Amino acid sequence: MLELYHASMSVCSEKVRMALAEKGLEWTSHHFNLREGPQQTEAYMRLNPNAVVPTLVHDGVPVVESAVINEYLDDAFPAVPLRPADAHGKAAMRVWWKQLDEGIHAFTGVISAALAFRYQYLAKTAQERDALFDKMVDPVRRARQRDVVEKGVESAHFAPAIRRFDKLAADMQATLERSPWLAGDSFSLADIAYAPYVTRLEHLGLDQLWENRPKVAQWLAQLRARPSYDVSHTQWWTPAVVETMGQRGREAAPRVREILAG
């Protein structure tokens, strides 16, 4: 039995849902509204001490960290392989994963909060905001989130995040000029890993990053054409949230262009 603790527009949840869909696996949903804090309850933290989603539970045994979960699924259910068959492809896949852990994932939180989600915090009293920040387990993440919420696009964390995503788009363009997918000729867990991040950039009005990088746009179109994208991404989106992200992103577009211009 497969159970998934996840959140609708959590990028890491989207990765795991897409892998499950590609493999045609049935699973029991435990959907969290992260704003209400269910991930910080004692019961959930017994499954995932990091107090984040997703968590996969397979026959009663929890598996955490989205990349680990997806590789676990590929080991446990190998009938539909999602890793390259050759050693070079596997290495390329893991290099893409490594970049997520080394900054891209954190930077996604920065730009999402700076452009859009900060307004949900700012609508609360200072005391309520402090209570939300205090619930964050990681002190580094807590300090970063506070700064981004309070300062928005003028936060010291925002410009480095935009520049890092510009480099990501350039790296993707270079790779996709050589092969149709990130880790070679076949769709793989590398593409699943990046699908939600590039989607988030688009939702935030940052598709300007691939205005002159057509291979990235083509790759995203290929992803959207897969049935797994709809059931793992589109069907879980909250239209009002997507609309807000787009509106706030468009408002910040001049500042983003200024940063990219150097």
Backbone as CSV, one residue per row, in Angstrom:
resi,resn,N_x,N_y,N_z,CA_x,CA_y,CA_z,C_x,C_y,C_z
1,MET,0.845,-1.208,0.000,0.000,0.000,0.000,0.870,1.243,0.000
2,LEU,0.525,2.178,-0.875,1.248,3.438,-0.969,0.394,4.574,-0.432
3,GLU,0.969,5.363,0.465,0.313,6.563,0.978,1.246,7.742,0.734
4,LEU,0.673,8.887,0.373,1.485,10.071,0.137,0.942,11.250,0.937
5,TYR,1.793,11.802,1.779,1.509,13.051,2.479,2.080,14.166,1.611
6,HIS,1.231,15.080,1.166,1.661,16.041,0.146,0.834,17.311,0.251
7,ALA,1.234,18.307,-0.524,0.494,19.574,-0.596,0.285,19.924,-2.058
8,SER,-0.786,20.619,-2.337,-1.227,20.815,-3.717,-0.150,21.412,-4.616
9,MET,0.405,22.597,-4.258,1.348,23.287,-5.132,2.775,23.255,-4.590
10,SER,3.040,22.317,-3.716,4.407,22.077,-3.262,5.207,21.476,-4.407
11,VAL,6.334,22.113,-4.769,7.121,21.615,-5.901,7.602,20.187,-5.657
12,CYS,7.975,19.870,-4.426,8.467,18.523,-4.133,7.340,17.502,-4.197
13,SER,6.147,17.906,-3.792,4.991,17.010,-3.919,4.678,16.742,-5.389
14,GLU,4.786,17.776,-6.207,4.508,17.608,-7.638,5.457,16.599,-8.272
15,LYS,6.722,16.629,-7.867,7.697,15.665,-8.405,7.259,14.233,-8.131
16,VAL,6.881,13.967,-6.893,6.536,12.600,-6.513,5.224,12.180,-7.155
17,ARG,4.249,13.077,-7.197,2.989,12.732,-7.860,3.217,12.392,-9.331
18,MET,4.159,13.104,-9.984,4.413,12.836,-11.399,5.063,11.465,-11.585
19,ALA,5.991,11.113,-10.710,6.608,9.786,-10.796,5.567,8.687,-10.580
20,LEU,4.702,8.879,-9.596,3.637,7.908,-9.346,2.723,7.765,-10.570
21,ALA,2.417,8.899,-11.193,1.541,8.869,-12.365,2.224,8.185,-13.546
22,GLU,3.501,8.475,-13.755,4.225,7.841,-14.856,4.245,6.323,-14.693
23,LYS,4.299,5.861,-13.462,4.336,4.425,-13.204,2.945,3.800,-13.091
24,GLY,1.922,4.642,-13.152,0.562,4.132,-13.078,0.210,3.526,-11.737
25,LEU,0.795,4.049,-10.666,0.591,3.498,-9.333,-0.584,4.168,-8.628
26,GLU,-1.352,3.392,-7.894,-2.432,3.927,-7.078,-1.896,4.250,-5.685
27,TRP,-2.411,5.324,-5.108,-1.926,5.728,-3.792,-3.031,6.430,-3.012
28,THR,-2.898,6.344,-1.703,-3.840,7.015,-0.808,-3.314,8.407,-0.488
29,SER,-4.157,9.414,-0.656,-3.750,10.799,-0.478,-3.991,11.296,0.941
30,HIS,-2.965,11.920,1.504,-3.097,12.685,2.747,-2.688,14.117,2.394
31,HIS,-3.671,14.910,2.041,-3.386,16.251,1.528,-3.295,17.259,2.663
32,PHE,-2.234,18.057,2.652,-2.005,19.061,3.699,-2.192,20.467,3.149
33,ASN,-2.816,21.307,3.935,-2.770,22.748,3.720,-1.637,23.265,4.596
34,LEU,-0.509,23.568,4.000,0.689,23.884,4.770,0.537,25.146,5.603
35,ARG,-0.364,26.041,5.188,-0.571,27.274,5.955,-1.164,26.980,7.334
36,GLU,-1.830,25.838,7.457,-2.436,25.479,8.736,-1.470,24.720,9.639
37,GLY,-0.308,24.321,9.084,0.744,23.723,9.901,0.622,22.259,10.267
38,PRO,-0.114,21.418,9.510,-0.211,19.998,9.902,1.125,19.266,9.815
39,GLN,2.035,19.795,9.005,3.355,19.167,8.858,4.213,19.339,10.113
40,GLN,3.754,20.186,11.036,4.536,20.447,12.249,3.953,19.745,13.477
41,THR,2.976,18.879,13.266,2.405,18.148,14.387,3.345,17.017,14.800
42,GLU,3.220,16.620,16.043,4.067,15.539,16.567,3.853,14.242,15.793
43,ALA,2.597,13.964,15.450,2.295,12.717,14.733,2.990,12.681,13.379
44,TYR,2.923,13.803,12.634,3.553,13.813,11.313,5.074,13.789,11.420
45,MET,5.614,14.492,12.404,7.070,14.545,12.527,7.672,13.212,12.954
46,ARG,6.837,12.302,13.410,7.327,10.938,13.638,7.593,10.253,12.295
47,LEU,6.855,10.656,11.266,7.098,10.138,9.920,8.227,10.891,9.235
48,ASN,8.211,12.206,9.397,9.192,13.058,8.725,9.679,14.117,9.716
49,PRO,10.809,13.872,10.385,11.304,14.802,11.406,11.634,16.189,10.876
50,ASN,11.763,16.317,9.545,12.072,17.625,8.956,10.843,18.518,8.839
51,ALA,9.667,17.969,9.107,8.408,18.730,9.069,8.144,19.355,7.710
52,VAL,8.422,18.588,6.661,8.155,19.049,5.302,7.400,17.951,4.552
53,VAL,6.839,18.318,3.413,6.245,17.331,2.518,7.104,17.278,1.251
54,PRO,7.033,16.133,0.559,6.170,14.978,0.781,6.831,13.921,1.657
55,THR,6.001,13.008,2.114,6.457,11.762,2.731,5.674,10.628,2.078
56,LEU,6.390,9.645,1.595,5.763,8.441,1.062,5.797,7.370,2.146
57,VAL,4.693,6.671,2.319,4.660,5.530,3.236,4.301,4.300,2.408
58,HIS,5.219,3.355,2.357,5.008,2.138,1.572,4.940,0.946,2.518
59,ASP,3.777,0.346,2.589,3.558,-0.784,3.498,3.995,-0.446,4.921
60,GLY,3.657,0.782,5.345,3.905,1.200,6.715,5.268,1.807,6.972
61,VAL,6.155,1.811,5.985,7.512,2.333,6.168,7.637,3.684,5.466
62,PRO,7.987,4.759,6.205,8.094,6.079,5.568,9.387,6.242,4.782
63,VAL,9.279,6.971,3.678,10.434,7.369,2.868,10.330,8.877,2.679
64,VAL,11.412,9.615,2.941,11.376,11.075,2.858,12.383,11.578,1.831
65,GLU,12.248,12.864,1.495,13.056,13.575,0.502,12.607,13.161,-0.902
66,SER,12.139,14.130,-1.677,11.488,13.824,-2.955,12.387,13.062,-3.924
67,ALA,13.658,13.428,-4.025,14.560,12.711,-4.935,14.746,11.273,-4.477
68,VAL,14.877,11.089,-3.175,15.031,9.739,-2.620,13.748,8.942,-2.855
69,ILE,12.616,9.579,-2.641,11.332,8.907,-2.852,11.212,8.432,-4.297
70,ASN,11.552,9.305,-5.238,11.396,8.934,-6.646,12.354,7.823,-7.052
71,GLU,13.560,7.850,-6.521,14.487,6.765,-6.826,14.007,5.469,-6.154
72,TYR,13.454,5.594,-4.956,12.880,4.434,-4.276,11.758,3.820,-5.115
73,LEU,10.879,4.675,-5.643,9.784,4.183,-6.471,10.307,3.453,-7.703
74,ASP,11.407,3.958,-8.263,11.963,3.308,-9.442,12.586,1.957,-9.095
75,ASP,13.095,1.835,-7.875,13.620,0.541,-7.416,12.487,-0.430,-7.073
76,ALA,11.484,0.084,-6.372,10.411,-0.786,-5.879,9.434,-1.197,-6.977
77,PHE,9.294,-0.343,-8.001,8.341,-0.618,-9.086,9.048,-0.403,-10.429
78,PRO,9.925,-1.331,-10.816,10.804,-1.116,-11.978,10.150,-1.348,-13.334
79,ALA,8.888,-1.734,-13.367,8.263,-2.088,-14.645,8.263,-0.931,-15.636
80,VAL,8.125,0.283,-15.136,8.208,1.479,-15.999,9.442,2.262,-15.537
81,PRO,10.615,2.000,-16.116,11.851,2.634,-15.627,11.874,4.133,-15.899
82,LEU,12.339,4.880,-14.910,12.418,6.337,-15.039,13.849,6.853,-14.871
83,ARG,14.811,5.939,-14.919,16.210,6.342,-14.904,16.857,5.924,-16.214
84,PRO,17.843,6.683,-16.705,18.524,6.282,-17.933,19.140,4.895,-17.788
85,ALA,19.220,4.194,-18.892,19.761,2.832,-18.855,21.275,2.816,-18.751
86,ASP,21.923,3.870,-19.234,23.388,3.887,-19.280,23.973,4.688,-18.123
87,ALA,25.237,4.403,-17.811,25.896,5.055,-16.676,26.030,6.557,-16.873
88,HIS,26.316,6.988,-18.095,26.455,8.431,-18.358,25.134,9.151,-18.103
89,GLY,24.041,8.554,-18.543,22.731,9.163,-18.324,22.381,9.235,-16.857
90,LYS,22.702,8.170,-16.108,22.437,8.183,-14.673,23.247,9.268,-13.972
91,ALA,24.509,9.428,-14.391,25.353,10.472,-13.792,24.797,11.857,-14.098
92,ALA,24.363,12.074,-15.338,23.788,13.371,-15.719,22.536,13.661,-14.899
93,MET,21.705,12.650,-14.700,20.488,12.808,-13.901,20.833,13.267,-12.487
94,ARG,21.850,12.648,-11.900,22.198,12.990,-10.520,22.849,14.363,-10.415
95,VAL,23.553,14.794,-11.453,24.115,16.149,-11.454,22.990,17.181,-11.438
96,TRP,21.929,16.931,-12.202,20.774,17.834,-12.174,20.131,17.834,-10.792
97,TRP,19.988,16.672,-10.190,19.423,16.600,-8.831,20.270,17.391,-7.842
98,LYS,21.600,17.245,-7.968,22.517,17.886,-7.027,22.319,19.397,-7.012
99,GLN,22.066,19.980,-8.182,21.873,21.427,-8.259,20.652,21.879,-7.464
100,LEU,19.628,21.046,-7.446,18.435,21.394,-6.671,18.775,21.543,-5.196
101,ASP,19.522,20.576,-4.683,19.877,20.599,-3.261,20.861,21.716,-2.929
102,GLU,21.644,22.138,-3.914,22.697,23.124,-3.654,22.235,24.569,-3.835
103,GLY,20.955,24.783,-3.993,20.503,26.171,-4.050,19.206,26.423,-4.776
104,ILE,18.942,25.673,-5.831,17.773,25.973,-6.645,16.480,25.826,-5.843
105,HIS,16.402,24.785,-5.025,15.176,24.604,-4.241,14.968,25.772,-3.274
106,ALA,16.024,26.150,-2.574,15.914,27.273,-1.630,15.577,28.568,-2.362
107,PHE,16.187,28.781,-3.521,15.929,29.999,-4.289,14.486,30.036,-4.795
108,THR,13.894,28.871,-5.033,12.486,28.834,-5.435,11.608,29.406,-4.329
109,GLY,11.920,29.050,-3.095,11.192,29.612,-1.970,11.375,31.110,-1.855
110,VAL,12.586,31.583,-2.166,12.870,33.013,-2.106,12.023,33.785,-3.102
111,ILE,12.057,33.373,-4.361,11.329,34.156,-5.368,9.819,34.012,-5.198
112,SER,9.362,32.846,-4.753,7.919,32.667,-4.541,7.421,33.593,-3.439
113,ALA,8.188,33.667,-2.347,7.791,34.531,-1.235,7.950,36.003,-1.579
114,ALA,9.063,36.352,-2.216,9.337,37.761,-2.516,8.320,38.348,-3.486
115,LEU,7.896,37.545,-4.463,6.994,38.062,-5.483,5.520,37.929,-5.104
116,ALA,5.152,36.855,-4.419,3.721,36.595,-4.233,3.322,36.240,-2.815
117,PHE,3.945,35.245,-2.217,3.424,34.703,-0.966,3.615,35.629,0.223
118,ARG,4.498,36.610,0.089,4.713,37.527,1.209,3.434,38.264,1.604
119,TYR,2.555,38.482,0.642,1.356,39.258,0.922,0.402,38.510,1.859
120,GLN,0.481,37.177,1.857,-0.320,36.408,2.801,0.176,36.629,4.228
121,TYR,1.488,36.773,4.368,2.074,37.064,5.680,1.761,38.504,6.102
122,LEU,1.905,39.435,5.163,1.741,40.842,5.493,0.305,41.196,5.868
123,ALA,-0.629,40.347,5.464,-2.030,40.586,5.823,-2.298,40.248,7.287
124,LYS,-1.348,39.579,7.932,-1.500,39.191,9.332,-0.861,40.235,10.245
125,THR,-1.162,40.160,11.514,-0.516,41.049,12.483,0.934,40.621,12.666
126,ALA,1.748,41.527,13.208,3.152,41.198,13.458,3.278,40.001,14.387
127,GLN,2.408,39.920,15.366,2.439,38.808,16.310,2.113,37.484,15.611
128,GLU,1.123,37.514,14.728,0.757,36.302,13.984,1.891,35.873,13.061
129,ARG,2.548,36.855,12.423,3.680,36.521,11.548,4.802,35.887,12.357
130,ASP,5.100,36.473,13.507,6.166,35.918,14.351,5.855,34.471,14.733
131,ALA,4.605,34.196,15.026,4.221,32.838,15.410,4.445,31.861,14.257
132,LEU,4.154,32.306,13.021,4.372,31.454,11.854,5.860,31.204,11.630
133,PHE,6.659,32.258,11.745,8.102,32.097,11.555,8.688,31.180,12.626
134,ASP,8.214,31.325,13.844,8.755,30.538,14.948,8.503,29.041,14.773
135,LYS,7.514,28.683,13.974,7.215,27.275,13.744,8.187,26.623,12.758
136,MET,8.952,27.429,12.040,9.890,26.869,11.068,11.053,26.217,11.800
137,VAL,11.285,24.952,11.525,12.278,24.174,12.257,13.698,24.646,11.952
138,ASP,13.985,24.933,10.695,15.339,25.307,10.265,15.575,26.792,10.530
139,PRO,16.535,27.158,11.378,16.748,28.573,11.698,17.249,29.392,10.502
140,VAL,18.021,28.777,9.613,18.508,29.491,8.425,17.339,29.824,7.512
141,ARG,16.487,28.838,7.280,15.302,29.070,6.446,14.396,30.099,7.090
142,ARG,14.255,30.038,8.409,13.396,30.975,9.131,13.878,32.412,8.947
143,ALA,15.181,32.649,9.084,15.728,34.005,8.938,15.593,34.500,7.503
144,ARG,15.855,33.605,6.552,15.735,33.986,5.142,14.301,34.343,4.793
145,GLN,13.371,33.519,5.257,11.967,33.754,4.950,11.486,35.074,5.544
146,ARG,11.896,35.379,6.741,11.503,36.632,7.371,11.997,37.827,6.555
147,ASP,13.254,37.776,6.136,13.832,38.877,5.371,13.103,39.067,4.044
148,VAL,12.819,37.954,3.368,12.156,38.032,2.061,10.737,38.548,2.209
149,VAL,10.024,38.098,3.232,8.647,38.555,3.456,8.630,40.053,3.744
150,GLU,9.561,40.503,4.555,9.557,41.912,4.956,10.030,42.851,3.838
151,LYS,10.964,42.384,2.987,11.582,43.289,2.010,11.214,42.991,0.562
152,GLY,10.630,41.854,0.277,10.219,41.540,-1.083,11.383,41.499,-2.056
153,VAL,11.216,42.127,-3.222,12.256,42.077,-4.255,13.505,42.852,-3.862
154,GLU,13.433,43.641,-2.780,14.621,44.355,-2.307,15.389,43.557,-1.253
155,SER,14.917,42.360,-0.952,15.658,41.487,-0.045,17.018,41.153,-0.670
156,ALA,18.014,41.019,0.164,19.352,40.656,-0.324,19.368,39.271,-0.957
157,HIS,18.350,38.476,-0.690,18.296,37.115,-1.229,17.679,37.059,-2.625
158,PHE,16.987,38.121,-3.046,16.205,38.042,-4.282,17.070,38.072,-5.541
159,ALA,17.956,39.040,-5.664,18.768,39.147,-6.882,19.615,37.904,-7.135
160,PRO,20.295,37.343,-6.122,21.046,36.102,-6.373,20.150,34.957,-6.855
161,ALA,18.917,34.911,-6.348,17.994,33.858,-6.782,17.649,34.023,-8.260
162,ILE,17.361,35.260,-8.680,17.033,35.511,-10.086,18.217,35.164,-10.981
163,ARG,19.402,35.549,-10.580,20.598,35.250,-11.394,20.832,33.745,-11.479
164,ARG,20.563,33.037,-10.383,20.768,31.585,-10.407,19.779,30.922,-11.356
165,PHE,18.551,31.409,-11.406,17.586,30.821,-12.318,17.896,31.183,-13.764
166,ASP,18.479,32.344,-13.981,18.906,32.688,-15.333,20.002,31.724,-15.803
167,LYS,20.931,31.410,-14.911,21.976,30.432,-15.244,21.366,29.050,-15.489
168,LEU,20.366,28.688,-14.678,19.706,27.407,-14.883,19.088,27.331,-16.275
169,ALA,18.386,28.386,-16.674,17.765,28.387,-17.998,18.817,28.273,-19.094
170,ALA,19.962,28.939,-18.912,21.048,28.850,-19.890,21.611,27.434,-19.945
171,ASP,21.795,26.817,-18.789,22.314,25.447,-18.745,21.333,24.461,-19.378
172,MET,20.058,24.665,-19.129,19.054,23.791,-19.732,19.047,23.941,-21.247
173,GLN,19.131,25.181,-21.716,19.169,25.413,-23.165,20.348,24.682,-23.794
174,ALA,21.518,24.790,-23.180,22.713,24.141,-23.731,22.552,22.621,-23.766
175,THR,22.001,22.060,-22.694,21.801,20.611,-22.633,20.772,20.156,-23.653
176,LEU,19.670,20.884,-23.757,18.568,20.483,-24.628,18.882,20.713,-26.104
177,GLU,19.934,21.447,-26.393,20.407,21.545,-27.783,21.069,20.246,-28.228
178,ARG,21.486,19.429,-27.255,22.177,18.171,-27.564,21.259,16.962,-27.452
179,SER,20.203,17.072,-26.656,19.306,15.936,-26.444,17.914,16.458,-26.104
180,PRO,16.878,15.656,-26.361,15.507,16.141,-26.121,15.123,16.227,-24.649
181,TRP,15.860,15.504,-23.784,15.562,15.497,-22.361,16.821,15.803,-21.574
182,LEU,16.671,16.112,-20.306,17.796,16.618,-19.531,18.917,15.601,-19.333
183,ALA,18.575,14.327,-19.274,19.605,13.310,-19.042,19.825,12.417,-20.253
184,GLY,19.455,12.903,-21.431,19.698,12.118,-22.639,18.485,12.013,-23.529
185,ASP,18.394,10.894,-24.227,17.342,10.723,-25.224,16.002,10.320,-24.625
186,SER,16.008,9.878,-23.372,14.781,9.389,-22.757,14.320,10.290,-21.610
187,PHE,13.028,10.448,-21.495,12.415,11.122,-20.351,12.826,10.392,-19.079
188,SER,13.173,11.140,-18.031,13.682,10.496,-16.824,13.291,11.279,-15.575
189,LEU,13.767,10.784,-14.442,13.545,11.465,-13.169,14.162,12.857,-13.141
190,ALA,15.144,13.124,-14.001,15.703,14.475,-14.078,14.647,15.453,-14.571
191,ASP,13.907,15.065,-15.588,12.852,15.931,-16.131,11.715,16.091,-15.134
192,ILE,11.372,15.004,-14.457,10.336,15.068,-13.420,10.766,16.028,-12.312
193,ALA,12.056,15.991,-11.955,12.553,16.838,-10.863,12.430,18.318,-11.189
194,TYR,12.656,18.688,-12.460,12.665,20.105,-12.825,11.319,20.623,-13.310
195,ALA,10.396,19.729,-13.620,9.087,20.170,-14.109,8.427,21.184,-13.178
196,PRO,8.355,20.940,-11.858,7.661,21.907,-10.998,8.388,23.217,-10.829
197,TYR,9.722,23.207,-10.916,10.479,24.449,-10.739,10.296,25.379,-11.940
198,VAL,10.368,24.826,-13.135,10.170,25.655,-14.325,8.719,26.110,-14.409
199,THR,7.801,25.246,-14.005,6.392,25.641,-13.941,6.204,26.802,-12.973
200,ARG,6.857,26.737,-11.811,6.743,27.824,-10.839,7.276,29.134,-11.417
201,LEU,8.396,29.067,-12.122,8.929,30.278,-12.755,7.905,30.877,-13.709
202,GLU,7.259,30.029,-14.474,6.249,30.519,-15.414,5.071,31.143,-14.664
203,HIS,4.613,30.498,-13.617,3.511,31.052,-12.833,3.861,32.431,-12.272
204,LEU,5.121,32.639,-11.939,5.572,33.910,-11.369,5.944,34.946,-12.436
205,GLY,5.596,34.667,-13.670,5.872,35.615,-14.741,7.336,35.687,-15.128
206,LEU,8.094,34.655,-14.793,9.531,34.659,-15.073,9.889,33.850,-16.311
207,ASP,8.899,33.598,-17.171,9.202,32.915,-18.419,10.052,33.784,-19.343
208,GLN,10.262,35.037,-18.959,11.217,35.868,-19.701,12.616,35.249,-19.682
209,LEU,12.870,34.376,-18.707,14.179,33.741,-18.625,14.457,32.842,-19.821
210,TRP,13.429,32.378,-20.493,13.672,31.567,-21.696,13.051,32.185,-22.953
211,GLU,12.904,33.496,-22.943,12.424,34.187,-24.139,13.310,33.885,-25.337
212,ASN,14.606,33.849,-25.125,15.565,33.593,-26.204,16.230,32.226,-26.059
213,ARG,15.534,31.324,-25.384,16.038,29.961,-25.176,14.936,28.984,-25.584
214,PRO,14.748,28.802,-26.873,13.585,28.050,-27.370,13.558,26.588,-26.961
215,LYS,14.713,26.005,-26.702,14.728,24.592,-26.322,14.080,24.380,-24.950
216,VAL,14.196,25.373,-24.086,13.556,25.269,-22.765,12.038,25.297,-22.931
217,ALA,11.558,26.206,-23.765,10.117,26.279,-24.017,9.611,24.984,-24.661
218,GLN,10.391,24.422,-25.563,10.006,23.169,-26.220,9.955,22.021,-25.206
219,TRP,10.940,21.991,-24.316,10.975,20.961,-23.268,9.738,21.053,-22.379
220,LEU,9.372,22.273,-21.991,8.202,22.459,-21.145,6.929,22.021,-21.872
221,ALA,6.849,22.296,-23.167,5.692,21.865,-23.950,5.615,20.340,-24.012
222,GLN,6.762,19.688,-24.132,6.801,18.223,-24.143,6.311,17.653,-22.816
223,LEU,6.705,18.301,-21.725,6.251,17.861,-20.410,4.734,17.965,-20.296
224,ARG,4.203,19.095,-20.713,2.766,19.341,-20.587,1.944,18.345,-21.406
225,ALA,2.547,17.831,-22.460,1.839,16.889,-23.330,1.712,15.503,-22.700
226,ARG,2.446,15.250,-21.627,2.385,13.947,-20.970,1.178,13.905,-20.030
227,PRO,0.381,12.843,-20.074,-0.776,12.755,-19.170,-0.394,12.903,-17.698
228,SER,0.797,12.480,-17.338,1.228,12.557,-15.933,1.344,13.992,-15.445
229,TYR,1.599,14.931,-16.345,1.735,16.335,-15.936,0.398,16.861,-15.438
230,ASP,-0.658,16.531,-16.140,-1.974,17.036,-15.752,-2.384,16.503,-14.382
231,VAL,-2.216,15.193,-14.151,-2.695,14.610,-12.903,-1.788,14.927,-11.718
232,SER,-0.553,15.306,-11.984,0.373,15.609,-10.882,0.519,17.097,-10.632
233,HIS,0.284,17.905,-11.654,0.457,19.346,-11.544,-0.880,20.077,-11.694
234,THR,-1.361,20.163,-12.924,-2.490,21.036,-13.249,-3.709,20.804,-12.367
235,GLN,-4.050,19.542,-12.138,-5.267,19.241,-11.379,-5.178,19.656,-9.913
236,TRP,-3.970,19.932,-9.435,-3.792,20.299,-8.033,-3.617,21.804,-7.835
237,TRP,-3.553,22.564,-8.924,-3.333,23.992,-8.781,-4.576,24.683,-8.213
238,THR,-4.327,25.725,-7.434,-5.387,26.592,-6.938,-5.445,27.807,-7.860
239,PRO,-6.503,27.961,-8.674,-6.533,29.024,-9.681,-6.251,30.410,-9.105
240,ALA,-6.795,30.715,-7.927,-6.581,32.042,-7.347,-5.109,32.266,-7.018
241,VAL,-4.426,31.222,-6.579,-2.998,31.342,-6.262,-2.192,31.547,-7.531
242,VAL,-2.514,30.788,-8.580,-1.811,30.944,-9.861,-2.010,32.356,-10.401
243,GLU,-3.239,32.858,-10.294,-3.533,34.211,-10.776,-2.750,35.259,-9.990
244,THR,-2.688,35.100,-8.679,-1.942,36.038,-7.842,-0.456,36.015,-8.181
245,MET,0.103,34.818,-8.357,1.518,34.729,-8.697,1.809,35.450,-10.007
246,GLY,0.937,35.253,-11.001,1.150,35.911,-12.280,1.062,37.425,-12.174
247,GLN,0.067,37.892,-11.446,-0.112,39.344,-11.281,1.087,39.971,-10.580
248,ARG,1.508,39.376,-9.473,2.627,39.931,-8.722,3.927,39.829,-9.514
249,GLY,4.075,38.750,-10.271,5.266,38.604,-11.094,5.350,39.660,-12.181
250,ARG,4.223,39.955,-12.797,4.208,40.993,-13.835,4.551,42.359,-13.239
251,GLU,4.079,42.619,-12.032,4.405,43.890,-11.372,5.904,44.029,-11.127
252,ALA,6.558,42.906,-10.856,7.988,42.935,-10.536,8.875,42.756,-11.762
253,ALA,8.278,42.568,-12.931,9.064,42.277,-14.143,10.146,43.332,-14.419
254,PRO,9.852,44.642,-14.277,10.920,45.627,-14.525,12.128,45.448,-13.600
255,ARG,11.861,45.121,-12.333,12.966,44.908,-11.392,13.772,43.658,-11.776
256,VAL,13.099,42.638,-12.226,13.792,41.415,-12.659,14.681,41.709,-13.862
257,ARG,14.160,42.449,-14.825,14.961,42.795,-16.008,16.177,43.633,-15.607
258,GLU,15.978,44.509,-14.675,17.086,45.341,-14.174,18.180,44.465,-13.560
259,ILE,17.788,43.473,-12.786,18.763,42.572,-12.167,19.503,41.782,-13.243
260,LEU,18.779,41.279,-14.217,19.405,40.474,-15.257,20.323,41.294,-16.162
261,ALA,20.012,42.579,-16.259,20.866,43.464,-17.073,22.181,43.783,-16.371
262,GLY,22.228,43.473,-15.068,23.477,43.686,-14.310,23.605,45.066,-13.758
